[in-house]
Amino acid sequence: MTATLKVSNGQLYDYIVIGEHPKATEGFDNAYDIISPGNLNADMGEPYISVVAPHPEWKPAREMRNDIRSPAAKMMWEVSIRSSLPVGIPLWIELDPDQSRMPRGTRLTIEDQKRHIVLDGHKCSIPAPGPGKTEKLLLIVEQQ
């Protein structure tokens, strides 16, 4: 199972890949996990969106672009979204069907502090947290 989630507003976007592989572990696996390269637009003071899976407990990795784990019936990923966009501007979250492999009977749910959204190939939106702030989401994948 692999899910590529794109977070966007107009031409601005970033993405994260979550998934499972039989040889992956719950820790950092150099063969499967990819460290976030950072965000060049943010470094240059340009508008940006950034989405990562934070892992402060991993060394040297701290923020991941790809977070692949060993298979389980239910898996959860914490995701942090930052952006330079004003607070409340919609950020669209959608599953990229061309870059995702979701087996039949797999359900992807997105939770924030206020909502529980089942993402079945549709896109949904969350309000931008505002410059300097972080929105934390929980991605839940359940195999039924």
C-alpha positions, 0 to 999 in steps of 0.5 A: 500500500502506498498513498501519495497525498498532495496538499495545494492551493493554486500552483503551490503544493507539496506532497507526502508519501505514506505506505507499507512494505514487508521489509520496512520497520517502525523506525527509520529505514534508509531503503524505504523512508526519505528525509524531507529536502526542506522547502526552497521557496520558504528558504528564499522567502517565497510563498510555500506549502510544506507537508512532512511526517515529523519524527523528532525521535529519529536521528539524523532524520527529523522530518520525512517526505516518505514514511513507509512502515511494516504492514498492519491492519490499522496504521497511523501517521502524524503529518505537519502542514506549514504554509506562508498563506494567510490563516483560513485560506483553503489548503486542498488535500487529495490522494494522487491516484497515479502515484498511489496503490490502495488495495481494495477495502483500504480506507484512508481517513484524515483527522484534525482536532475538529473533523474526521474526513474519509478520503475516498479518492475525493479531495477535501480542504482544511484552512491554512494555519497561517504563517509561522503556525503548524496544522497537525493531521492524523492519517489513518489507513485501515484495511478491511 
